Amino acid sequence: MGTIRTAVVNVSGEAAAATPSGSVGHLLPVPHIREAVATVRRRAHALLADWGLPSGSLEDALLVISELITNAILHALPPAVLRLCWSEIAGCPVLRIEVTDGGSVPRPRRRPQEAVAPDEHGRGLCIVTALSVRCGTHVRPGGVVRWADLPVS
C-alpha cells in the first residue's frame, strides 16, 4: 500500500471531494449529540465496506469508531471530526482511525456519592487498546486527537 487513502466521513452524506494529495475526502463535522454516534457508524460502515475492508476488521473498526466518537461527544468540547485512512506498520496494512475534538470539558469536582458506577462507564479506551495494534493521544493547540491503528486481516 504505497498510497494513503484518507476520508473524513460526512454525516450529511455530501459528495466526495479530492484532497490536495489526490485522496478522496468526505467532510464530517460530528454533531455534538449522542444520536450522532449511530449516524457516524452507518456512514463509516458504508465507506469501509466500499473500501473492501474484510467483515471481521469492519466490525472491529466500527466498535473503535463508536467508542472514540462517544468519548468525544460525552467528554470533550466540539467540534469533533472522524478521519479514516490506510497505513502500514512493518509492511502490514492497518486502518488508522482518528477522532479529533476540541479538548476536555472542564468538570466540577464530584462528591463520592455522585461517582459514576464503574459497571456503566470506563471501558471504551480499554476496548480500543485491545482491538488495535497501537493507539494513542496527541494533544494539539485547540484540541486532542485520539487514534488507533487496527490490523486488516
Order of alpha helices (4+ residues) and beta strands (2+ residues): beta-beta-beta-beta-alpha-alpha-beta-beta-alpha-beta-beta
